[in-house]
Amino acid sequence: MLIKKTLLFSTICYVFSTPIFGQGCVAIRNIAGFSQFAELGQSSKTEKEKWMMDVNNRVFEAYTFLEGTTKITPENLRSGVTLHEFTTNFELTRLLNNGWAISLDMPVSANATAGELEHASGDYHLTHDFGLGDMRLTVYKWLFNGPSSDRGNIQLGLGIKFPTGNYHSEDYFYDDPSNKNFKELFPVNVAIQLGDGGTGITTQFNAFYLINSHISIYGNFFYLISPRDQNGVAAWPPNLVPAATYAVFQQATYDVNSVPDSYTSRAGANFLFGKWVATAGFRYEGVPAHDLVGQDNGLRRAGHIFSAEPGIQYKLPKSLIYAFVGIPIERRTIVTVPDERMAAITGQPVSPSPGHFANYIVYFGYSFTF
């Protein structure tokens, strides 16, 4: 019975911190999370619950601006751009026989950018969007059965990400320096768009192993394959980029938003103390410069971030409360195909596009079976 209880805590204790929500405009944005690694309430053969609901919340602010690893954040943050995002992801899972499960993720986001940099008027303004993000349907399978699977197991997942989020959300931009009150609707920053406009294929690998009744280790990996190249949404607000520069952007395909691949990997250990579980882990996520399928045109904030990810959970009867914090350790942007093209056109050395990274990120939520 002890091993069953340990399995229950150890397998659920880290997974609900694993939503695929990126940390800034680099890495993954507003994509429904993968938290199916745990089968809450199903470690015991006597449990009758067949459904699991996870309500995961993520909040972060990003004002750190990097070009490669060089910090180019303005001293006066009002003169730059700060990202604010709050996302709630609802994940409903049907637990099936023989280690199978099917899960539906539905994220809802309230996002904003704040600053002077996005507005040609030079004044400080906010832009917003709110709504449903890109939903995801995933099928999972535990590979091993029998008593030995309680000690350790591997789970595979394969899914589809649907373009349900509005990828051309608009708000007002103030783009006339001579008329500070003039404004017009235009697509918001790609970092806060609700979706990317592409149908994607998601792949997952999750694993755990119990060292003893108090300590377990875990690892998981997620990759989103996005075959679509660009989504047709203009990447730059009106009058913000000089005409000559914008002509170069067009030649390099840097003027329209890309639909990139993205990835997340995590590993760490869980420590069980009665009904409390402490987690010490690391997270590596990002956006590659080159997709596995399709072309690599368009503006993409490619790069990666490596973070520590401590967390804590508390187990209630048939439910779990949890909270995690992402602490950046190393982060950088990388050179994209449009970056290389612009260097070839202008004759200048190639340099990576800049991007924002989260200055803090917090996950918290509640999971239960029924």
KEMAR-702749 format. One line per 10 residues: number of its first residue (from 0); their letters; for each residue x, y negated, z negated of C-alpha. Coordinates in Angstrom, 3 decimals. Example, Ala and Ser with C-alpha at 12.3 -4.5 7.8 and 13.67 -1.06 7.14 Angstrom:
# residues 2
0) as) 12.300/4.500/-7.800  13.670/1.060/-7.140
//
This chain:
# residues 370
0) mlikktllfs) 0.000/0.000/0.000  2.947/-2.332/-0.722  4.300/-1.938/2.794  0.854/-2.741/4.211  0.579/-5.930/2.186  4.143/-6.869/3.078  3.405/-6.332/6.746  0.352/-8.550/6.517  2.258/-11.420/4.980  5.441/-10.973/6.953
10) ticyvfstpi) 3.829/-10.836/10.365  1.512/-13.769/9.801  3.888/-15.952/7.838  5.683/-17.540/10.735  3.530/-17.191/13.767  1.092/-19.996/13.173  3.939/-22.465/13.499  4.489/-21.434/17.106  2.215/-23.611/19.200  3.687/-24.579/22.554
20) fgqgcvairn) 3.612/-28.277/21.895  6.687/-30.141/22.961  8.588/-32.712/20.960  8.290/-35.834/23.080  8.110/-36.234/26.844  10.935/-33.706/27.115  9.864/-30.104/26.506  6.333/-28.838/26.602  3.307/-31.115/26.431  -0.219/-30.262/25.331
30) iagfsqfael) -0.177/-26.597/26.264  -2.207/-24.253/24.088  -0.057/-22.428/21.573  0.983/-18.838/21.185  0.082/-17.658/17.706  -1.152/-14.167/18.466  1.965/-12.458/17.113  0.117/-11.975/13.849  -2.875/-9.746/13.522  -4.264/-11.330/10.384
40) gqssktekek) -6.396/-8.855/8.436  -5.566/-5.946/10.733  -2.492/-4.522/9.039  -4.716/-2.388/6.842  -6.551/0.472/8.551  -9.601/-0.214/6.385  -10.152/-3.777/7.588  -13.263/-4.259/9.712  -12.675/-7.764/11.050  -12.350/-7.917/14.820
50) wmmdvnnrvf) -12.039/-11.648/15.348  -9.407/-14.178/14.336  -9.620/-17.976/14.528  -6.611/-20.253/14.161  -6.997/-24.045/13.927  -3.555/-25.565/14.379  -2.770/-29.276/14.189  0.333/-31.072/15.391  1.261/-34.682/14.780  4.391/-36.493/15.874
60) eaytflegtt) 5.917/-39.828/16.744  8.717/-40.217/19.294  10.763/-43.345/19.829  14.275/-41.885/20.220  15.273/-42.345/23.865  18.187/-40.311/25.270  20.038/-40.182/28.577  21.825/-36.871/28.376  22.989/-37.003/24.769  23.505/-40.785/24.782
70) kitpenlrsg) 21.035/-42.670/22.625  19.549/-45.640/24.494  16.768/-46.450/22.042  16.340/-50.248/21.840  17.047/-51.824/18.462  13.667/-53.511/18.600  11.281/-50.589/19.043  8.516/-52.895/20.253  10.553/-53.595/23.386  10.670/-49.894/24.292
80) vtlhefttnf) 7.999/-47.181/24.274  6.863/-45.131/21.273  4.771/-41.996/21.756  2.059/-41.006/19.270  0.337/-37.636/19.636  -2.164/-35.663/17.582  -3.335/-32.315/18.944  -5.678/-29.717/17.469  -5.553/-26.300/19.098  -8.416/-23.838/18.585
90) eltrllnngw) -7.374/-20.244/19.215  -10.007/-17.493/19.175  -8.708/-13.920/19.321  -10.578/-10.658/19.823  -8.692/-7.761/18.208  -9.118/-4.566/20.233  -8.122/-0.944/19.763  -4.652/0.581/20.221  -2.782/-2.676/19.659  -4.554/-4.695/22.379
100) aisldmpvsa) -5.931/-8.204/21.876  -7.225/-11.040/24.025  -6.961/-14.697/23.045  -8.341/-18.032/24.263  -6.601/-21.317/23.372  -8.309/-24.705/23.638  -6.273/-27.833/22.722  -7.849/-31.243/22.113  -5.520/-34.254/21.995  -5.556/-37.932/21.045
110) natageleha) -2.424/-39.578/22.474  -1.018/-43.079/22.823  2.019/-45.020/23.963  2.954/-48.345/22.402  5.471/-50.960/23.496  6.472/-53.647/25.967  8.453/-51.535/28.432  5.455/-50.048/30.285  3.808/-53.410/30.967  5.217/-55.761/33.599
120) sgdyhlthdf) 3.759/-58.694/31.657  6.450/-58.070/29.042  3.953/-58.024/26.188  3.304/-55.324/23.578  0.270/-53.136/24.361  -1.152/-49.670/23.688  -2.358/-47.111/26.215  -4.481/-44.122/25.201  -6.113/-40.922/26.291  -8.275/-38.346/24.521
130) glgdmrltvy) -9.821/-35.040/25.509  -9.453/-31.369/26.307  -6.029/-30.122/27.361  -4.989/-27.149/29.493  -6.655/-23.997/28.182  -4.947/-20.614/28.140  -6.232/-17.001/28.267  -3.794/-14.280/27.180  -3.792/-10.494/26.832  -1.460/-8.970/24.212
140) kwlfngpssd) -0.209/-5.450/23.478  1.756/-4.049/20.556  4.147/-1.456/22.004  4.438/0.940/19.064  1.856/2.861/17.038  2.056/5.049/13.962  3.547/4.515/10.496  6.907/3.309/11.847  5.218/0.350/13.545  4.432/-1.094/10.112
150) rgniqlglgi) 8.160/-1.590/9.588  8.778/-3.322/12.905  7.097/-3.813/16.244  7.266/-5.583/19.587  4.393/-7.377/21.268  4.135/-8.462/24.894  1.745/-11.076/26.244  0.670/-12.124/29.718  -1.724/-14.964/30.412  -3.041/-17.742/32.613
160) kfptgnyhse) -2.915/-21.457/31.880  -5.825/-23.271/33.482  -5.684/-26.919/34.664  -8.615/-27.958/32.468  -6.876/-31.037/31.046  -7.175/-34.351/32.859  -3.762/-34.856/34.464  -4.600/-38.314/35.841  -5.957/-40.021/32.703  -6.007/-43.798/33.088
170) dyfyddpsnk) -5.881/-46.823/30.824  -5.249/-50.533/31.269  -1.775/-51.867/32.060  -0.882/-55.554/31.882  1.241/-56.074/34.989  1.294/-59.816/35.771  3.948/-61.905/33.947  2.255/-65.133/35.073  -1.188/-64.067/33.823  -0.879/-62.287/30.498
180) nfkelfpvnv) -4.573/-61.354/30.430  -4.649/-59.659/33.833  -4.923/-55.868/33.578  -5.757/-52.927/35.798  -6.408/-49.227/35.390  -3.522/-46.906/36.148  -2.420/-43.379/35.136  -0.921/-43.250/31.657  2.603/-42.061/30.909  3.213/-38.436/31.912
190) aiqlgdggtg) 4.216/-37.737/28.300  0.656/-38.275/27.054  -1.334/-36.872/29.976  -3.797/-34.209/28.796  -2.703/-31.670/31.415  -0.277/-31.141/34.271  -2.735/-30.241/37.040  -1.294/-26.790/37.712  -2.446/-23.211/37.154  0.364/-21.388/35.389
200) ittqfnafyl) 1.385/-17.885/34.352  2.498/-17.390/30.747  4.787/-14.620/29.529  5.565/-13.797/25.904  7.754/-11.525/23.839  7.253/-11.276/20.059  8.963/-9.031/17.522  9.346/-8.547/13.769  11.213/-6.255/11.408  10.766/-5.764/7.637
210) inshisiygn) 14.096/-5.610/5.818  12.428/-4.927/2.479  9.201/-5.766/0.626  10.202/-9.431/0.299  12.181/-10.288/3.447  11.388/-9.930/7.139  12.886/-11.325/10.340  11.110/-12.437/13.492  11.720/-13.639/17.024  9.588/-14.702/19.942
220) ffylisprdq) 9.918/-16.151/23.409  7.451/-17.961/25.675  7.857/-19.027/29.302  5.352/-20.914/31.439  5.686/-20.362/35.198  4.200/-23.296/37.131  4.103/-22.632/40.906  2.620/-26.044/41.777  5.229/-28.596/42.847  3.766/-32.097/42.268
230) ngvaawppnl) 0.301/-33.151/41.142  -0.057/-36.371/43.177  -0.252/-38.721/40.165  1.849/-41.894/40.389  4.604/-41.903/37.774  5.225/-45.649/37.425  2.836/-48.449/36.398  2.300/-51.293/38.921  4.975/-54.016/39.288  7.213/-52.304/36.751
240) vpaatyavfq) 9.849/-51.127/39.258  11.354/-53.518/41.847  10.361/-52.776/45.451  13.893/-51.768/46.525  14.237/-49.378/43.590  10.785/-47.933/44.184  11.722/-47.209/47.822  14.632/-45.107/46.540  12.274/-43.376/44.099  9.990/-42.447/46.990
250) qatydvnsvp) 12.844/-41.000/49.036  13.977/-38.950/46.049  10.384/-37.832/45.178  10.788/-39.589/41.812  7.569/-41.567/42.236  5.044/-38.746/41.567  4.697/-36.477/38.536  6.086/-32.969/38.747  4.443/-29.773/37.432  7.413/-28.092/35.737
260) dsytsragan) 8.057/-24.763/34.050  8.637/-24.814/30.290  9.901/-22.476/27.591  10.124/-21.953/23.832  12.101/-19.449/21.756  12.084/-19.014/17.984  13.853/-16.852/15.402  14.152/-16.765/11.648  13.344/-15.048/8.378  10.352/-14.935/6.019
270) flfgkwvata) 10.536/-14.679/2.229  7.530/-13.364/0.314  6.763/-14.633/-3.229  3.361/-13.279/-4.268  0.790/-15.111/-2.164  3.360/-17.659/-0.979  5.625/-17.200/2.015  8.618/-19.414/2.803  10.000/-19.450/6.341  13.478/-20.490/7.485
280) gfryegvpah) 13.791/-20.543/11.252  15.084/-22.230/14.367  13.359/-23.317/17.547  14.752/-23.975/21.047  12.460/-25.390/23.716  12.563/-27.401/26.861  11.869/-27.979/30.523  14.297/-26.645/33.163  15.458/-28.654/36.160  14.590/-25.755/38.489
290) dlvgqdnglr) 11.364/-23.699/38.370  11.277/-19.934/38.771  8.623/-20.255/41.502  8.048/-23.202/43.838  9.906/-26.424/44.496  11.448/-28.876/42.043  10.272/-32.241/43.378  8.747/-35.077/41.390  9.501/-36.854/38.147  10.088/-34.416/35.306
300) raghifsaep) 11.639/-35.113/31.923  13.901/-32.071/31.942  15.997/-31.196/28.927  15.939/-29.241/25.701  15.772/-29.630/21.943  17.153/-27.336/19.239  15.463/-27.703/15.844  15.352/-26.240/12.372  11.824/-25.137/11.484  11.169/-24.606/7.755
310) giqyklpksl) 7.648/-23.805/6.654  5.388/-22.528/3.924  2.126/-20.572/3.872  -0.428/-19.557/1.282  -2.573/-16.451/1.672  -6.252/-16.490/0.712  -8.706/-13.588/1.077  -8.871/-12.987/4.846  -7.327/-16.390/5.606  -4.115/-18.376/5.598
320) iyafvgipie) -3.132/-22.028/5.069  0.207/-23.132/6.499  2.471/-26.099/7.214  5.756/-26.415/9.127  8.179/-29.210/9.936  10.417/-29.524/13.002  13.819/-31.092/12.259  15.859/-31.908/15.404  19.483/-30.746/15.414  20.598/-31.122/19.037
330) rrtivtvpde) 18.765/-32.580/22.031  19.571/-33.760/25.524  18.111/-34.504/28.939  19.525/-32.814/32.036  19.963/-33.695/35.711  16.958/-32.979/37.953  16.674/-32.579/41.727  15.383/-36.186/42.172  18.327/-37.408/40.050  20.722/-35.736/42.485
340) rmaaitgqpv) 18.892/-37.191/45.471  18.975/-40.718/44.076  22.722/-40.422/43.486  23.206/-39.284/47.095  21.068/-42.152/48.441  22.707/-44.902/46.371  26.243/-43.520/46.298  26.271/-43.783/42.499  27.387/-41.023/40.106  24.563/-38.655/39.215
350) spspghfany) 23.086/-39.148/35.764  20.183/-37.415/33.989  16.816/-39.120/33.702  16.177/-40.457/30.192  13.474/-39.023/27.966  11.847/-39.364/24.551  12.287/-36.899/21.702  10.218/-36.604/18.542  11.568/-38.326/15.450  9.357/-36.139/13.304
360) ivyfgysftf) 6.905/-33.352/14.005  4.535/-31.623/11.589  2.344/-28.561/12.127  -0.431/-27.589/9.727  -3.500/-25.426/9.982  -5.847/-22.710/8.828  -6.391/-19.167/10.119  -9.067/-16.666/9.198  -10.596/-13.385/10.287  -14.285/-12.457/10.555
//
